[in-house]
Amino acid sequence: MKKTRKTRGARKAALIGGDLMLAPMVMMMRMPLLVADAQSDRKLGRETVRAVTEKTAAAAQGAIAAQVSLLQSAARFWPEVLSGRVPSLVNGEAARQSLGAALKPAGRTVRANFRRLSSKS
């Protein structure tokens, strides 16, 4: 059976959503490490710094990925119009692709944190 673009998009969205659903688990596993960092004499512990920098990096990567996705959709606007298709900027496909691109780095970070923190316990 041939996979359509719609089913591939739904599969990608489900994978990103599954990764993001691990976020509460990651927060739960990280909490004892953050409490230990807070109780130590050091100003910022390793896990605290890592938590902040990972979130900042994922947000920046997501914002850039969303902008690149929208620019690609804008570049395809006239070819889509001239070929008789509804442009992705008009039918909402560009927004969906941009949102997926924005969430992908966050999902990847959450999944990596889950693997790293679950191996410690």
GUKOL-539027 format. One record per residue (C-alpha): residue number from 1; residue in three letters; chain; x, y, z. Coordinates in steps of 0.25 Angstrom, whole numbers, padded with zeros to 4 digits. Layout:
[rec NUM,"ALA","A",[X,Y,Z]] ...
//
This chain:
[rec 1,"MET","A",[0000,0000,0000]] [rec 2,"LYS","A",[0005,0014,-0004]] [rec 3,"LYS","A",[0007,0023,0007]] [rec 4,"THR","A",[0002,0037,0005]] [rec 5,"ARG","A",[0007,0050,0009]] [rec 6,"LYS","A",[-0004,0051,0019]] [rec 7,"THR","A",[-0001,0038,0026]] [rec 8,"ARG","A",[0014,0041,0027]] [rec 9,"GLY","A",[0010,0055,0033]] [rec 10,"ALA","A",[0001,0048,0043]] [rec 11,"ARG","A",[0012,0038,0047]] [rec 12,"LYS","A",[0022,0049,0049]] [rec 13,"ALA","A",[0012,0056,0057]] [rec 14,"ALA","A",[0010,0044,0066]] [rec 15,"LEU","A",[0024,0041,0068]] [rec 16,"ILE","A",[0027,0056,0072]] [rec 17,"GLY","A",[0015,0055,0081]] [rec 18,"GLY","A",[0020,0042,0087]] [rec 19,"ASP","A",[0033,0048,0090]] [rec 20,"LEU","A",[0027,0061,0097]] [rec 21,"MET","A",[0018,0052,0105]] [rec 22,"LEU","A",[0031,0047,0112]] [rec 23,"ALA","A",[0033,0061,0118]] [rec 24,"PRO","A",[0025,0059,0131]] [rec 25,"MET","A",[0034,0046,0133]] [rec 26,"VAL","A",[0046,0054,0130]] [rec 27,"MET","A",[0042,0065,0140]] [rec 28,"MET","A",[0039,0054,0151]] [rec 29,"MET","A",[0053,0047,0149]] [rec 30,"ARG","A",[0060,0061,0149]] [rec 31,"MET","A",[0054,0066,0161]] [rec 32,"PRO","A",[0063,0059,0171]] [rec 33,"LEU","A",[0075,0064,0164]] [rec 34,"LEU","A",[0070,0078,0164]] [rec 35,"VAL","A",[0067,0077,0179]] [rec 36,"ALA","A",[0081,0072,0182]] [rec 37,"ASP","A",[0087,0083,0173]] [rec 38,"ALA","A",[0078,0093,0181]] [rec 39,"GLN","A",[0083,0088,0195]] [rec 40,"SER","A",[0098,0087,0191]] [rec 41,"ASP","A",[0107,0099,0194]] [rec 42,"ARG","A",[0110,0101,0179]] [rec 43,"LYS","A",[0102,0112,0172]] [rec 44,"LEU","A",[0097,0105,0160]] [rec 45,"GLY","A",[0098,0090,0159]] [rec 46,"ARG","A",[0101,0082,0147]] [rec 47,"GLU","A",[0087,0077,0145]] [rec 48,"THR","A",[0081,0091,0147]] [rec 49,"VAL","A",[0090,0097,0136]] [rec 50,"ARG","A",[0087,0085,0127]] [rec 51,"ALA","A",[0072,0087,0128]] [rec 52,"VAL","A",[0073,0101,0125]] [rec 53,"THR","A",[0082,0101,0114]] [rec 54,"GLU","A",[0075,0089,0107]] [rec 55,"LYS","A",[0062,0096,0107]] [rec 56,"THR","A",[0068,0109,0102]] [rec 57,"ALA","A",[0075,0101,0091]] [rec 58,"ALA","A",[0063,0093,0087]] [rec 59,"ALA","A",[0054,0106,0087]] [rec 60,"ALA","A",[0064,0113,0078]] [rec 61,"GLN","A",[0066,0101,0068]] [rec 62,"GLY","A",[0050,0100,0068]] [rec 63,"ALA","A",[0049,0115,0064]] [rec 64,"ILE","A",[0059,0114,0053]] [rec 65,"ALA","A",[0053,0101,0048]] [rec 66,"ALA","A",[0039,0107,0048]] [rec 67,"GLN","A",[0044,0120,0040]] [rec 68,"VAL","A",[0052,0111,0030]] [rec 69,"SER","A",[0039,0103,0028]] [rec 70,"LEU","A",[0031,0115,0025]] [rec 71,"LEU","A",[0041,0121,0016]] [rec 72,"GLN","A",[0041,0108,0008]] [rec 73,"SER","A",[0026,0109,0007]] [rec 74,"ALA","A",[0027,0123,0002]] [rec 75,"ALA","A",[0037,0119,-0008]] [rec 76,"ARG","A",[0027,0109,-0013]] [rec 77,"PHE","A",[0015,0118,-0014]] [rec 78,"TRP","A",[0016,0122,-0029]] [rec 79,"PRO","A",[0020,0109,-0034]] [rec 80,"GLU","A",[0008,0103,-0026]] [rec 81,"VAL","A",[-0002,0114,-0032]] [rec 82,"LEU","A",[0003,0112,-0046]] [rec 83,"SER","A",[0002,0097,-0045]] [rec 84,"GLY","A",[-0013,0098,-0041]] [rec 85,"ARG","A",[-0011,0094,-0027]] [rec 86,"VAL","A",[-0016,0101,-0015]] [rec 87,"PRO","A",[-0003,0108,-0008]] [rec 88,"SER","A",[0001,0102,0005]] [rec 89,"LEU","A",[0001,0116,0011]] [rec 90,"VAL","A",[-0014,0117,0008]] [rec 91,"ASN","A",[-0019,0103,0012]] [rec 92,"GLY","A",[-0012,0102,0025]] [rec 93,"GLU","A",[-0001,0092,0021]] [rec 94,"ALA","A",[0010,0101,0023]] [rec 95,"ALA","A",[0006,0104,0037]] [rec 96,"ARG","A",[0005,0089,0040]] [rec 97,"GLN","A",[0019,0087,0035]] [rec 98,"SER","A",[0024,0099,0042]] [rec 99,"LEU","A",[0018,0094,0055]] [rec 100,"GLY","A",[0024,0080,0053]] [rec 101,"ALA","A",[0038,0086,0050]] [rec 102,"ALA","A",[0037,0095,0062]] [rec 103,"LEU","A",[0033,0083,0072]] [rec 104,"LYS","A",[0043,0073,0066]] [rec 105,"PRO","A",[0056,0078,0074]] [rec 106,"ALA","A",[0048,0079,0087]] [rec 107,"GLY","A",[0043,0065,0085]] [rec 108,"ARG","A",[0057,0060,0082]] [rec 109,"THR","A",[0063,0067,0094]] [rec 110,"VAL","A",[0052,0061,0103]] [rec 111,"ARG","A",[0054,0047,0097]] [rec 112,"ALA","A",[0069,0048,0100]] [rec 113,"ASN","A",[0067,0053,0114]] [rec 114,"PHE","A",[0058,0041,0117]] [rec 115,"ARG","A",[0068,0031,0112]] [rec 116,"ARG","A",[0079,0038,0120]] [rec 117,"LEU","A",[0072,0039,0133]] [rec 118,"SER","A",[0065,0026,0132]] [rec 119,"SER","A",[0079,0019,0130]] [rec 120,"LYS","A",[0084,0026,0143]] [rec 121,"SER","A",[0073,0019,0152]] 
//
